Amino acid sequence: MSELDVFGRGFASYAQLWRWSVTDLEGFWARVWDHFQVRGTYDRVLGSPEMPGAQWFPGAELNYAEHMLDGTADQLAVLAHSQTRSPASLTFGELADQVARVRAGLRRLGVGRGDRVVAYLPNIPETLVAFLACASLGAVWASCAPEFGARSVVDRFAQIEPAVLLAVGGYTYGAKEIDKSADVAAIRAGLPSVRHVVGVPYGQYTVDSDVGWPELLGSAPEPGFERVPFDHPLYVLFSSGTTGLPKAIVHGHGGILLEHLKAHAFHLDTRPGDRLLWHTTTAWMMWNVLVSGLLRRAAIVLTDGNPLYPDLGEQWRLAAGATLVGTSPSYLMACRAAGVSPGHLPELRTLGVTGSPLPAEGFDWATERLGVPVNSMSGGTDICSAFVAGNPWVPPRRGELTAPCLGVDVTAFDPAGQEVAGSVGELVVRRPMPSMPVGFWNDPGHRRYRAAYFDTYPGVWRHGDWVTKTPEGGFVISGRSDATLNRGGVRLGTAEFYAVVEELPGVEDSLVVHLEDGEGGPGRLLLFVVAPAGLDDPLRQRIRQALREQLSPRHVPDRIEAVPAVPRTLTGKKLEKPIKQILLGRPPEEVIAPDAISDHAAVAAFRAVDSTASGVRA
């Protein structure tokens, strides 16, 4: 039976199914609940459809962790690869036993419903166990990866006033030993609400703690799951925080459960017995999506360390036996440029790609080398899922994201709030999704939440991406709308620049910024490139010619300058908006949080750019 048939309405195409899923939200999500046998009852599906504040499944009580742990006891659940210690594995039975033990240990520490537990942990089995134990109690989880500095972690965790902190003292990154014990001490000092610090053994460095992980794990198992209301907080995810205090985005048990069941089954094509690999850290929402593969009784592969060590081929070696591999466009393009082959991966069924737009050349390379569908997705921390993605029923198309996701009434709006197709517009969602945030933590009256998504188009979610709907029903992502270039009244997406420029021989990376002149004129378009062999006039001319021929004369920059590196967030996004502010004369410390970026030295080159020479009024 086709998965389309599970909805019982005789749909002949994915397009028909999607249309029904957004016009009959109650019928669609009720069928998702029933199909996946969600435990619990509810009064109705949608108490109120108004955004913000839609009320999903009023009266329902459930627990996300309960649905993660009922696989067959001897079935493989977790494979862990680390550069700090030897590989490890857990069956569903072993995972459930550890969760029950740590649940009992957390209860002894006084953790209960609504308490916050935070983790400064890498992508290892202990992190997963602690998260599920926390969820089983109805407590609230949040995590940061150990590569984050202390200030960045405190900026996040202090907002939610945690009771318990779990941490490692260090880790191995490639060939480097990284000592984080001083950061852990600074984090503890910055979180006065913390009553207990749990030290997790990992590598050669230790944590000054009052409780050890072996002590928690040595508890007598206490199986059980505290069923909570549908919108009870499950975890808090944080925005990148590059230009201010990170937003503390609260996600609920029910919304994440239903959304991830839907996403894995109908978009990632995750099946029982599959093996999923997605290189991620515990600071990125893709970690949350990856571990939810357990909902489909698939095994998940947890990885920790330098993903490019000892060479570019490491991620492909770890992919042996995987049915789904997830990665980034930058990694695929780097493999293409270096001539790295993925090798023979006979079990692979889907390649997932997210984080930034995938250039058409990267799509071609991956399709040719792997021979499987390339599922390019776009969503965000805000919904902990995707708005647009691939699916098993519609063939992927180069240069675009295949289709809107089920249950997501996504489209493009012009500035007047009219739907547009064939030209760029704001990505919007017209009807509610269960995984839209419960709210932001400590946001009285939901003022910040409303300002973040609903100020532009009342009652309609504006995500902040600049997109084009294609005639085939797909989407092309042009970049963040707050970084979109407006040159002479024509909006230009940054992603299309990068797709052309970074394909040229001699260019490794790039960043484009438009500086308005304040008087409605064309301003100045500045392009910065990383050119390992040097940026000379012939290369500048090739860049200008390619942009003119492949895009338009408006895309030709006024200046092209070399920089040693392009600054990025810790999750790999280019710092377009902050760099623009720096070029306009603002000090870096005012626009970039110190611990929110991966390479501080990369910012210095932009600070040195002469704004007078650029013809811009500072």
Beta strands, then each sheet from edge to edge (+ up, - down):
strand 1: 46-48
strand 2: 55-56
strand 3: 61-62
strand 4: 76-82
strand 5: 88-91
strand 6: 116-120
strand 7: 140-144
strand 8: 164-167
strand 9: 170-173
strand 10: 176-179
strand 11: 196-199
strand 12: 211-212
strand 13: 228-229
strand 14: 233-238
strand 15: 248-252
strand 16: 275-278
strand 17: 299-304
strand 18: 324-327
strand 19: 350-353
strand 20: 374-376
strand 21: 378-380
strand 22: 385-389
strand 23: 403-404
strand 24: 410-413
strand 25: 424-429
strand 26: 439-440
strand 27: 461-469
strand 28: 475-480
strand 29: 485-487
strand 30: 490-492
strand 31: 509-515
strand 32: 524-530
strand 33: 559-562
sheet 1: 1+ 2-
sheet 2: 3+ 13-
sheet 3: 5+ 4- 17- 16- 18- 19- 20-
sheet 4: 7+ 6+ 8+ 11+ 12+
sheet 5: 9+ 10-
sheet 6: 14+ 15- 26+
sheet 7: 21+ 22- 23+
sheet 8: 24+ 25- 27+ 28-
sheet 9: 29+ 30-
sheet 10: 31+ 32- 33-
end
